[in-house]
């Protein structure tokens, strides 16, 4: 092979290698070492985000949501991983098939009749009392409400008996109740009963005088999102039958002595086992300290804060979580992947009597959508270097992100006064808004070793700037490598170089 042929072959190999190196890859960030506390990383912090619908059949990340076109999107953000319970939900706001399989007449799925049909409930009450069962569909979940006006000394009952006929292992069945206590006036109690054919029953109660954590107590006050699961054989028995609980022919919701209203989101008396809800923090041993535990009940009521969505039990694998709460969401400079949203440039700082300086621009914006409810937003900065090193620190609000960095027509606000010392957090914008672009601009003075630290995770071109200059382009990199290869092999003269 001639020397020229070898040169052409070498050139082809070099170009092939560079093309493979520069082929499309996963989106990169600003190319700095964000594991270092010294690396500037302005962020917008959100205390609590609420995602209207988190469909676990389509989504896994808590920051996923349906955008206004109905497509699954992901917020350009990070959930603070220092939290022990970063997400929250209400059990009565979950659309889960498991909640409405009772009574099981058509198998486990596609049940053609269940307790959510209000017309299948019957009611009875004392002469001075009344009770009604009404549709209460809300939060995307089928529900019914039992609303009882009860005189002292009387009861009011709502009964569901349609297709209910369990004749074996009655005491092995588990009573599941998911729902809300909307009203519980003074002196009122509510019992949820599994009733056999001759009037004996097992029951759990809602009672303001009871302890919420007791095994036979659903709740001891008003609230939302209570979950109760308990084997019927472990619940108290009462009634007017033969004293033996040997079947289940109905479920009764019975209010006594005063007014009460209960909304039911999930009901079952058929299964022989309970199921895991998820992992929460609860004082399980009474020592005043919170322990991480997987629960099958939620007597606390309200939003249950979980250690992670992946801890939810199997019945929720394809459920829709309505109003998913996500805490401490951070929209960080480090998460930016579009090069039009940031710029970093290292250069000499001789005019400041420092070896080098970093000039940084960052456009931060919190997206809005119909399915997102944003909490309080604050633009912040964790200061990693002494205050005097930040010779420029400013923020402009409501920026047109298409405007070039350095040519911004909007006015910046000087934020150097917000800095209060190394290892502190500065508030740059105390009440930020979604759908608003905040452009941060800073110039920070650096020692040579600090430049090495800040760059250690990034690859900076000969210009010292991300995304700038001929050598920052694909062909610039190819040309640079090819030149190096040819020079090393002594073949550059065949391509117009050398002597």
N, C-alpha and C positions, 0 to 999 in steps of 0.2 A: 504494500500500500504506500502511495506517495505521501510526502510530508503534508501536501495540501489536503489530500483525502483524510489523513489523520486529523488535521485541523478541523475539517468540516464535521467529522464524526464527533470530535470533542465538543464542538460548538453545539451540535444537535443534542448530545447528552446533557450539557449544561442547561440548555433551554428547556429540555424535558423535565429536568429536576426542578427548575425554578417554577415552571408552570404548575407542576404537582404541588409545590410548596405554596403557591399563591391561589390554588383552586378554592372555590367558595367553601367556607368553614362556618362553624358556629359563631354567632355574633360575639365580638370582643368588646370589652369595656375600654375605658380611657387609658389602659396600659400602665397603670401605676401600681405600686405595692400597697394595697389597702390593708394588709395585715400589720403595717406599721402605724403606730399612733401619730406619727409625724406627718403622714400623708394627708393633705387637705381633702375632706370629703363632706362638703355641705349637703344637708338633707332636709327634706320636709317630713316632719313627724306627724302622724295621725293617731290620736288616742284610741279611737274606736271606729272601725269601718263596719257597716252592716250591708251584707250582700243579700238582696231580696230573695233570690233562688239559687241554691247550690245543689245542682242535680248530681248526685253521686254516681249515676249511670254514665254521665258525660264528663265529669270533672273529678279531679283528685286534689289539686292545690287549692287551699282556702282563698287564694287571690284570683281564682278563676270566676268568671261571671258571664252572663249573656249581655252582649253589647246591644245597642239600639237597633241593630239589624238582625238580632236573634242568633248571632254567632258566638261561640265560646271564645272569650278573650281572657288575657291574663294581665293584671296590672303590673306596670314596670316598677316593682317595689319588692321589699324584703320584709318578712315578719321577724321582729326582734327575737332571736333564738335564746336570749337569756331568760325568757319567761318560762314559768312552769306550766301555765295554763293559757296558751295564746289564742284559743278560740272558745266561743260560747254559743249555746243554743237553748231553745226551750223545747222540751219533749212534746208538748202539745202542738207545736208548729212544724212537726215533721210529717210529711205525707208518706207513710209506710204501710204497705199492704198488710203486714203483720197485725196492725191495729184493728183491722175490720174483717178478719176471717171468720169470726164467730157469728152464728153457729155454722159449723163446717158441714154443709149438706152437699156441696159440689166439689169437694177436694180443697187443696191448699191454695189454689189460685183461681181467679175468675169466679169467685163465689157469687151466685146470682141473688142471694138474699143475706142480709146481715143486719145487725142491730142499728145501723145508721138510718134505717127506714122508719121515720117517726110514726107513720100510720100503723105500724105493727106493734106499737106500745099501747098498753091500756093503763088507765089511771083510776084511782079510788082515794077517797079522803073522808075525814070526819065531817060532820054536818056544818061546822063553822070554818072549814078549811077548803083549800083548792090546790090543784096541781095541774101542770101542763107540760107536755113534751114538745119541743120545737126544734126545727132545723137551726143549727148555729154554725154553718159552714163559714170558716174564716181561715185566713193564712194559707189558703190552698189545701185545707184539710177538712174532710167531712166530719162534722161534729153534731151532737144533739145536746140540748139544754133541758134539764129537769128543773122547773121553776115552781117552788111550793110556797104557798101562803098558809101557815099552820097556826092554829089556835093552841093555847096552852092546854096540855093534857090530851091533845089529839095527834094523829099522824096523817100523812099524805103520801101515797105510794104511786110509783111508776113501775110497770111490770113489762118485761120483755120475755115472752114465752114462745113466740112463733118459731117452729122448727127446733126448739130446744128439747132434747131428750137424751140425756146421758144416764145410762142405767148400770154402768160398771165403773169400778174404781173411783167413785165420787170423791173420796177423801184424798186421792192422789192427784186430783186436778189442781191447777194453779189459778187463782183469781188474779187477773191483770186488770188494772185500772190506770188509764192515763187521762189527765184532764185538769180542770180548774175548779176552784171553789170561789164562785163569784159573790156569794152572799152567805153569811153565817151569823144571824142575829143572836143576841144574848140568850143563852139557854137552849139554842137549837142544836140538834144532832142529826147526822145523816148516816144511815147504814146502807152499804152495798151488800146484798144478800144473795147467796146461792141457795135456792129453795128446792126441797124434794117434793115428792108427790103427796105426802100427807101433812105438810106444813112445818117440818123441821128445817132448819137452815143454819148455814155457816155464814159469818159476816165479818166485814171490816168496817171501821167507822171513821167519820169526820167529826171531831169533837174538840172544842176549844179547851176543854179541861184535861185532855190527854197529852201524853208525851209524844212528840212527832216521830221519834225513832222507834216507838213500840211496834212490835210485829203485827199488831192488829189495827194499826192506825194509818189511814191514808194521809190525813193532814189534820192539823190542829188550829187552822185559821184560814182566812181567805188567801188566795194567791193563784199563780198560774204554773203549769208545767209539772204537776205532781205525778209521780209514777209509783205504783204499788204492785208488787208481785209476791204472793205468798201461797204456800200449799194450803188447800182448804182444811186438811186434817189438822193443821196447826192453828186454826182460827177458832174462836169460841163458837159454841152451838147453842141455839135457842129454838123456840117454836112450840107448836101445839100437837105434834105428831106422836109417834111411838118412841121417841127419844133416840132413834137411830137414823143417821144421815146416810142414806143408801142410794141416792140418785140426784140428778139435777134436772128439774123441769122448767125452771124460770130463773131469771135474775131480777131482783127487786131493788129499786132505789127508794128508800123510805126516810122521809124527813119527819122529825118529831119535835113538838113543843114550841117551835117558833119558826120564823121564815128562813128559808134557805134556797140557794140556787147553785146547781152544779152543772158544769159543762163537761161532756165526755168526748174525748178524742180517740181513745183506745179502750177496748173491752174484750175480755176473753175469760171463759171458765172451762175450757176444753183441754188445753195442753197439760201434759204431766211434768213439765219442766219450765223453769223461767229462762230468760235469756239475758245476756250482758247488755247493759246500756252503753257504757263507755268508762273511761278512766278519768276520775276526778281527784280532787284533794279533799279529804274529810278527816276529822278527828275520830279515828276508829277505836282508840283505847282510852279516851277520856283524860289524856294528859295535857290537853290544851294545845298540842302541836298537830299540824296537819300532816297526814300521811297520804301517799298516793295509793289509790285503791280502785279496782274495777267494781262497779256497783250494778245491782239489779233493781234498785229502788232509788227514788229521789224525793225524800220527804222534806227537803229544804224548800222546794218550789222555786219559781223564777228561772232566770238564765243559769244553766249549768255550764260552768267553765271546765273545759276538757284539756287534758295534756296534749291532745292531738286528734284530728279527725280520723286518723287511722286506728284509733282505739275503739271506735263505734262498733257495736255488736253486729253479728251477721244479718239480722233482720233489716238493717239500715244500709246494706251494701248498694242497693239501687234506689234508695229513698231520696226524696227531695227535701232538703233542709231549708225551710223558709226562715228568713231573717237570721242568717249566720253572722255572728259577731266575731270580728277579727281585731285583736288588740295590738297596739304599738306597731303600726305599719310604717315603714320607713321608705320614702322615695329618695334614693341616694344618688349622688354623683357617680358613685362606683357602679351603679346598675345601668348607667346610660350605655347604649350600644350603637346609636346612630351618631356618626361622626359630625353631623351638622349640629348636634346638641352640646358639643364640648370642644375645648381646645386646651392643650397643655404644651408649654414651650419652655425649655431650659436654655438659659443664655448667660453670658458673662454679666457679673454685677460689680464691675470695677468702679462704676460711678457711686456705688454705695460702700466701697471698701470691703466687699464680700466676694468670695470666689465666684459664686453663681447665684442665680435667682430662677424661680419658677413663676411664670405667668399662667394663670388658669382662668378659663371661662366655663361656666356650666349653666345650661338652661334646664330648670326643673319645673315640671308641671304635673299636677295630679289630675288624671282624667276623670270626667264625670259621665254618668250614664243613668238611664231611668232606673236600672236595677241596683244602683249604688246609693247608699245614704252615708255621706261623709260626716265624721265627727269634727273635733277641733283640730285644725292644721296649724303647725308652727314650723317656720324655717329656722334651722339651728346649725351650729357649727361647733364641733369638738376641737378645741384649740390644742394643737400638738407642739407648738413652739412658743418661745417668749413673745410677748406682745409687740415689742419693738421690731421684730423680724417682718411683720406684716406691714409693708410700706404702702400698700393699697389694699383696701377691703371695702367693696361696695356692692349694692344690690339694686337692680331696677325691676319694677313690677309691671305686669301687663305688657311685656315685650312682644313685638312681632318677631317670632323666632326665625323668620327668613332673613332678618337684617344681619349683616356680617358682624362678626366679633370685632370690636374696636371702632366700628362706625355707627354705634347705636345713637339714634336720635332721641330716645327717651332719656329722662334724667335719672342718674344714679343717686342713691342715698348712701352717704358715707357710713360705714358700719365699724370703723376702727374703734369707736367709742364703746361698742358692745363687748369688745374683747377685755377679759379681766385677768388673764394670766394662763400660763401653760397648764394643761390638764383640767381646764374648766370648759363649760359649755356656754356658748353665746347664743342669745336669741336674736335672730336677724329680722324676722317678720313674725310678730306675735299672733296675728290673726290672718293667716294666709287663706286663700280661696282656691277651690278646685277650678279647673279649666282656665287658670291664669298662669302664664309663663313668668317665672322669676329667674332673671339672669344674674348670677353671681360672678364677680370679677375680683381676683386678688393677685397680688404680687408678693411673694415671700422670699426672703433672703436665706441662702443655704450654704453650709459648709460642703466641701467636696464629698466627704464621707456620707453626708445626709442625702446628697444627690444619688449616690450609689444605692442607698437604702430605699429611696423613693422610687427608683427605676428598676429595682431588682426583679419585679414581676412583669416588667414591660420591655418591649424591644423598641428602642428609639433609633430613628434613622440619622444619617449624617447631619441633617438640619437641626437635630435636637428637638424637633417638634412633631407631635402626632398628626399624621394626615397631611403634612405640608412638604413641598419641594419635589423635585424630579425623582429623588431617591426614595420617596414615600410611595411611588406608584409601582405597579407590577412591572412595567417595562423598564423603569429605572433600576429596580432590583435585579432584573434579568441582565441588563447591560452591565451593571456593576460586577455581578458574579462572573459573567462571560469574560469580561476584561481581566478579572483576576485569574481565571482559568487559563486564558490564552497567554497572559504574561508569565504565569508559572511554567507553562510548557514551552515557552520560547517561540510561539507561533503567531504572536500578534502582528509581526511584520507582513504576514500574508493577507492581513485585513486592513492595511493602510497604516499600521503603527510601527514603531521601532525604526532602526536604521540599518 
